[in-house]
Amino acid sequence: MTRVLVLGATGDQGHPLITRLEKAGLTPIAALRNPDAFQGTEFAHVETVQADLYDAEAMIGAARGVEAIAAHLPFVFDREKAAALGNNIAAAATENGVKKIVFNTSCFVADKNNDNPAHDGRRDIEQAIMDSETPYVIFEPKVFMDNLIRGWNKPAIVNQGIFAYPAKPALLISWICLDDVAAYMVEALTRDDIPNGRYAIGGPEALLGDQVAERLSKVAGKAITLNSLTPDQFASGMSLLVTGSAQVEPLSIYDRMAGFYRFYNEQDVSPLIADNDAINNIFAHRPASLEQWAEQQDWTDPTDPALKVRMAGMA
């Protein structure tokens, strides 16, 4: 694979993927609604093509001359829209003879409906890709370490020593960083011997919330404690941060976001534990531990390091 069409290039998950693609000697082509969105950022040199993910013809045009598609997609709380995303990717690949699709679902995907359209829509996208007859690798990461350095989390860690997360204290999570997800995606793009399939990926250890706080405390050199939020508290906080109101309407985007963790917290066995032995039998990459990742972050600065490029992508 040489030329790789990247969907979701301006988002947090697109940044490390572009970097990893270039380090591997591949050429990323960022599909953007605004082809000038990277101007003034560290990715200003990246080739871009204008495309609307919901426009099948635009997607087919964007994929001309590429050998692979690497996708991160926005969460949509409408299964028909999610299915359209999958169908458009499949059409772009089929019409252009693309050699491989690599899709990062950005979350755990249940095998059966769980009545959260964002989760269930991910399965619809997967199915469209699998039905396209294009070789594919689908990665289902558990939970991103990088959530800890986003604007809805990092300020409390840095300024108050509080790690707040909508996970019950007993919920085990195999946290994985975005750079490692990108590394898995690039390995899938550069190897022809990886079988078509869905691969659940996570970091090398499943941690309780208190264990995450312990590791952050060690790296940051100060006491950091867990605040185990309920999903409703999380939804209220996110709504307050974005809209200025803590009121959460039923079936709103904030309620749907909290629905992810309602599902996780209600399971008898955590669905967020990765089977690394199975993955290690197929992939050469080995992901970092949370402590190793945390050592690379600045725990004195409360700002989100990915904010500038993300905001550019919204232009």
C-alpha positions as CSV (number, residue, x, y, z in Angstrom):
1,M,0.0,0.0,0.0
2,T,1.3,3.4,-0.9
3,R,-1.5,6.0,-1.1
4,V,-4.0,5.7,1.8
5,L,-7.2,7.7,2.0
6,V,-7.7,8.7,5.6
7,L,-11.2,9.4,6.9
8,G,-11.5,11.3,10.1
9,A,-8.0,12.8,9.6
10,T,-8.6,16.0,11.6
11,G,-9.9,14.2,14.6
12,D,-7.9,13.1,17.6
13,Q,-7.6,9.6,16.2
14,G,-6.5,10.8,12.8
15,H,-3.4,12.7,14.0
16,P,-1.3,9.7,15.2
17,L,-2.5,7.7,12.2
18,I,-1.1,10.3,9.7
19,T,2.1,10.4,11.6
20,R,2.5,6.6,11.7
21,L,1.6,6.4,8.0
22,E,4.3,8.8,7.1
23,K,6.9,7.1,9.3
24,A,6.1,3.8,7.5
25,G,6.8,5.5,4.1
26,L,3.1,5.6,3.1
27,T,1.3,8.6,1.7
28,P,-1.8,9.7,3.6
29,I,-4.5,11.6,1.7
30,A,-6.9,13.3,4.1
31,A,-10.5,13.3,3.0
32,L,-11.9,16.6,4.4
33,R,-15.1,18.6,4.0
34,N,-12.8,21.7,4.1
35,P,-9.7,20.8,2.2
36,D,-7.9,23.8,3.8
37,A,-8.6,22.6,7.4
38,F,-4.9,21.6,8.0
39,Q,-3.5,25.0,7.1
40,G,-1.6,26.5,10.0
41,T,-1.2,23.1,11.7
42,E,1.6,20.5,11.8
43,F,-0.2,18.6,9.1
44,A,-0.3,21.5,6.6
45,H,1.9,19.5,4.2
46,V,-0.5,16.5,4.0
47,E,-2.3,16.0,0.7
48,T,-6.0,16.5,1.0
49,V,-9.1,15.8,-1.1
50,Q,-12.6,17.3,-0.6
51,A,-15.2,14.8,0.4
52,D,-18.4,14.5,2.4
53,L,-18.7,11.1,4.2
54,Y,-22.5,11.1,3.6
55,D,-22.2,11.6,-0.2
56,A,-21.5,8.4,-2.0
57,E,-20.4,10.0,-5.2
58,A,-18.0,12.3,-3.4
59,M,-16.5,9.3,-1.5
60,I,-16.1,7.4,-4.8
61,G,-14.3,10.4,-6.2
62,A,-12.1,10.9,-3.2
63,A,-10.9,7.3,-3.4
64,R,-9.7,7.5,-7.0
65,G,-6.0,6.6,-7.2
66,V,-5.7,5.3,-3.6
67,E,-4.8,1.7,-2.7
68,A,-6.3,1.6,0.8
69,I,-8.8,3.3,3.0
70,A,-8.1,3.9,6.7
71,A,-11.2,5.1,8.6
72,H,-12.2,6.7,11.9
73,L,-15.8,7.8,11.7
74,P,-17.9,10.2,13.8
75,F,-20.4,8.6,16.2
76,V,-23.9,9.2,14.9
77,F,-27.0,8.4,17.0
78,D,-29.0,7.3,14.0
79,R,-28.5,3.8,12.5
80,E,-29.6,4.8,9.0
81,K,-26.9,7.5,8.9
82,A,-24.4,5.0,10.3
83,A,-25.3,2.5,7.6
84,A,-24.9,5.2,5.0
85,L,-21.3,5.8,6.2
86,G,-20.5,2.1,5.8
87,N,-22.2,1.8,2.5
88,N,-20.3,4.9,1.1
89,I,-17.0,3.5,2.2
90,A,-17.8,0.2,0.6
91,A,-18.9,1.8,-2.6
92,A,-15.7,3.9,-2.7
93,A,-13.6,0.8,-2.3
94,T,-15.5,-1.3,-4.8
95,E,-15.7,1.3,-7.5
96,N,-12.0,2.1,-7.3
97,G,-10.6,-1.4,-6.8
98,V,-9.2,-0.5,-3.4
99,K,-7.0,-3.2,-2.0
100,K,-7.8,-3.0,1.7
101,I,-10.1,-1.2,4.2
102,V,-8.9,-0.7,7.7
103,F,-11.6,0.6,10.1
104,N,-11.1,1.7,13.7
105,T,-14.6,1.5,15.4
106,S,-13.3,3.8,18.2
107,C,-15.1,1.6,20.8
108,F,-16.1,-1.9,21.9
109,V,-18.8,-3.3,19.5
110,A,-21.3,-5.8,21.0
111,D,-22.2,-8.8,18.9
112,K,-25.9,-8.1,19.4
113,N,-28.1,-4.9,19.6
114,N,-27.8,-3.1,22.9
115,D,-30.3,-0.4,22.0
116,N,-27.7,2.3,21.7
117,P,-27.8,3.5,18.1
118,A,-24.2,4.7,18.1
119,H,-23.0,1.2,19.2
120,D,-25.4,-0.7,17.0
121,G,-24.6,1.6,14.1
122,R,-21.0,0.6,14.4
123,R,-22.0,-2.9,13.7
124,D,-23.9,-1.8,10.6
125,I,-20.8,0.0,9.3
126,E,-18.7,-3.2,10.0
127,Q,-21.2,-5.3,8.0
128,A,-21.2,-3.0,5.0
129,I,-17.4,-3.2,4.9
130,M,-17.4,-7.0,5.3
131,D,-20.0,-7.3,2.5
132,S,-17.9,-5.1,0.1
133,E,-15.7,-8.0,-0.9
134,T,-12.7,-5.8,-0.3
135,P,-10.1,-7.2,2.1
136,Y,-10.6,-5.6,5.5
137,V,-9.3,-5.4,9.0
138,I,-11.5,-4.0,11.7
139,F,-10.1,-2.9,15.0
140,E,-12.4,-2.5,18.0
141,P,-10.4,-0.7,20.7
142,K,-11.6,-0.8,24.3
143,V,-11.1,2.6,25.9
144,F,-8.6,5.3,24.9
145,M,-5.9,6.5,27.3
146,D,-6.1,9.8,25.4
147,N,-9.5,10.4,27.0
148,L,-7.5,11.4,30.1
149,I,-5.9,14.4,28.3
150,R,-9.1,15.8,26.7
151,G,-10.7,19.0,27.9
152,W,-13.4,17.2,29.8
153,N,-10.9,15.3,31.9
154,K,-7.4,16.7,32.0
155,P,-8.1,20.0,33.9
156,A,-9.5,18.2,36.9
157,I,-6.5,15.8,36.9
158,V,-3.9,18.7,36.7
159,N,-5.6,21.3,38.8
160,Q,-7.5,19.3,41.4
161,G,-5.8,15.9,41.4
162,I,-9.1,14.2,40.5
163,F,-9.5,11.5,37.8
164,A,-13.3,11.5,37.1
165,Y,-14.7,8.8,34.8
166,P,-18.1,7.2,34.3
167,A,-17.0,3.7,35.2
168,K,-18.0,1.9,38.4
169,P,-15.0,1.2,40.7
170,A,-15.1,-2.6,39.9
171,L,-15.1,-2.1,36.1
172,L,-11.9,-3.4,34.6
173,I,-10.7,-1.6,31.4
174,S,-7.8,-2.4,29.0
175,W,-6.9,1.1,28.2
176,I,-5.0,1.7,24.9
177,C,-3.5,4.9,23.5
178,L,-4.3,6.3,20.1
179,D,-0.7,6.0,18.9
180,D,-0.9,2.2,19.5
181,V,-4.3,2.0,17.6
182,A,-2.6,3.8,14.7
183,A,0.4,1.4,14.9
184,Y,-2.0,-1.6,14.6
185,M,-3.8,0.1,11.6
186,V,-0.5,0.7,9.8
187,E,0.6,-2.9,10.4
188,A,-2.7,-4.1,8.9
189,L,-2.1,-1.9,5.9
190,T,1.5,-3.0,5.3
191,R,1.0,-6.8,5.8
192,D,-0.8,-9.0,3.4
193,D,-0.9,-12.0,5.7
194,I,-3.4,-10.7,8.3
195,P,-6.7,-12.4,7.8
196,N,-9.9,-10.5,7.2
197,G,-11.5,-10.0,10.6
198,R,-12.6,-8.0,13.6
199,Y,-9.9,-7.6,16.2
200,A,-10.6,-6.3,19.7
201,I,-7.5,-4.4,21.0
202,G,-6.5,-3.0,24.3
203,G,-3.4,-2.2,26.4
204,P,-1.4,-4.9,28.2
205,E,-3.2,-4.7,31.5
206,A,-6.8,-4.4,32.6
207,L,-7.1,-1.8,35.3
208,L,-9.6,-0.7,37.9
209,G,-10.2,3.1,38.3
210,D,-8.2,3.2,41.5
211,Q,-5.3,1.6,39.7
212,V,-5.4,4.2,37.0
213,A,-5.3,6.9,39.6
214,E,-2.3,5.2,41.3
215,R,-0.4,5.2,38.1
216,L,-1.2,8.8,37.3
217,S,-0.1,9.7,40.8
218,K,3.2,8.0,40.3
219,V,3.9,9.7,37.0
220,A,2.6,13.2,37.9
221,G,4.3,13.2,41.3
222,K,1.2,14.1,43.2
223,A,-1.8,12.4,44.7
224,I,-4.6,11.8,42.2
225,T,-7.8,10.1,43.3
226,L,-10.7,8.5,41.4
227,N,-14.1,10.1,41.2
228,S,-16.3,7.3,39.9
229,L,-19.1,9.1,38.1
230,T,-22.4,7.6,37.3
231,P,-23.3,7.7,33.6
232,D,-25.9,10.3,34.4
233,Q,-23.4,12.5,36.2
234,F,-21.1,12.2,33.2
235,A,-23.8,13.2,30.8
236,S,-24.7,16.2,32.9
237,G,-21.1,17.3,33.1
238,M,-20.6,17.0,29.4
239,S,-23.8,18.9,28.7
240,L,-22.7,21.6,31.1
241,L,-19.2,21.8,29.5
242,V,-20.5,22.1,25.9
243,T,-23.9,23.9,26.2
244,G,-23.7,25.7,29.6
245,S,-26.6,23.7,30.9
246,A,-26.4,20.5,33.1
247,Q,-29.9,19.5,32.0
248,V,-29.8,16.3,30.0
249,E,-32.8,15.5,27.7
250,P,-33.7,11.8,27.2
251,L,-32.2,10.4,24.0
252,S,-30.0,13.5,23.6
253,I,-26.4,13.1,22.4
254,Y,-25.2,13.4,26.1
255,D,-27.7,10.8,27.2
256,R,-26.5,8.5,24.4
257,M,-22.9,9.1,25.2
258,A,-23.6,8.1,28.8
259,G,-25.5,5.0,27.4
260,F,-22.1,3.5,26.4
261,Y,-21.1,3.4,30.1
262,R,-24.5,2.4,31.3
263,F,-24.1,-0.8,29.2
264,Y,-20.5,-1.4,30.3
265,N,-21.3,-0.9,34.0
266,E,-24.3,-3.2,33.9
267,Q,-22.4,-6.3,32.5
268,D,-21.5,-9.1,34.9
269,V,-18.1,-9.4,33.2
270,S,-16.5,-6.3,31.8
271,P,-16.6,-6.2,28.0
272,L,-13.6,-3.8,28.1
273,I,-10.9,-6.4,28.9
274,A,-8.7,-7.2,25.9
275,D,-7.4,-10.7,25.0
276,N,-3.9,-9.7,24.3
277,D,-2.6,-13.3,23.8
278,A,-4.9,-13.7,20.9
279,I,-3.9,-10.4,19.3
280,N,-0.2,-11.1,19.9
281,N,-0.5,-14.3,17.9
282,I,-1.4,-12.2,14.8
283,F,0.2,-8.8,15.2
284,A,3.8,-7.9,15.9
285,H,3.0,-4.5,17.6
286,R,2.9,-4.4,21.4
287,P,1.0,-1.6,23.0
288,A,2.2,0.6,25.8
289,S,1.0,0.3,29.4
290,L,-0.9,3.2,30.9
291,E,2.1,4.2,33.0
292,Q,4.4,4.2,29.9
293,W,1.9,6.4,28.0
294,A,1.4,8.7,31.0
295,E,5.1,9.3,31.2
296,Q,5.0,10.9,27.8
297,Q,2.3,13.4,28.8
298,D,2.6,16.9,30.4
299,W,0.7,16.7,33.7
300,T,1.5,20.4,34.5
301,D,-0.5,21.8,31.6
302,P,-4.3,21.4,31.8
303,T,-4.9,22.0,28.1
304,D,-5.7,19.3,25.5
305,P,-2.6,18.9,23.2
306,A,-4.8,17.9,20.3
307,L,-7.1,20.9,20.5
308,K,-5.5,23.1,17.9
309,V,-5.8,20.6,15.0
310,R,-9.2,19.5,16.1
311,M,-10.5,23.0,16.0
312,A,-8.9,23.6,12.6
313,G,-10.8,20.6,11.4
314,M,-14.1,22.2,12.4
315,A,-13.4,25.3,10.3
